[in-house]
Amino acid sequence: MKLENRGGKRQGAGRPKIKNPKVGISLRLSPEILAWIDSRGENRAAVIERLVRKEKDEQLDMFD
C-alpha cells in the first residue's frame, strides 16, 4: 500500500509569517559610537533603529 501524501509541508505548520519582516544588514561603526550605543543598556539594533526613525521623522517634518 503506497501513501500519496507522504512528507512535505504540513498545512499550518511552523511560525506564522509577519507582514513587514526586518532586513539584516552589516554596519561598521567607530569604537566610540559602539561604546555609546552599548552604554544605553538596550539591544544595539533597537537603539540604532530608534535613532534612525527619529532622524527620519525630523527630516520629513522639515519638508511638510
Secondary structure, 3 states (H helix, E strand, C coil): CCCCCCCCCCCCCCCCCCCCCCCCCCCCCCHHHHHHHHHCCCCHHHHHHHHHHHHHHHHHHHCC
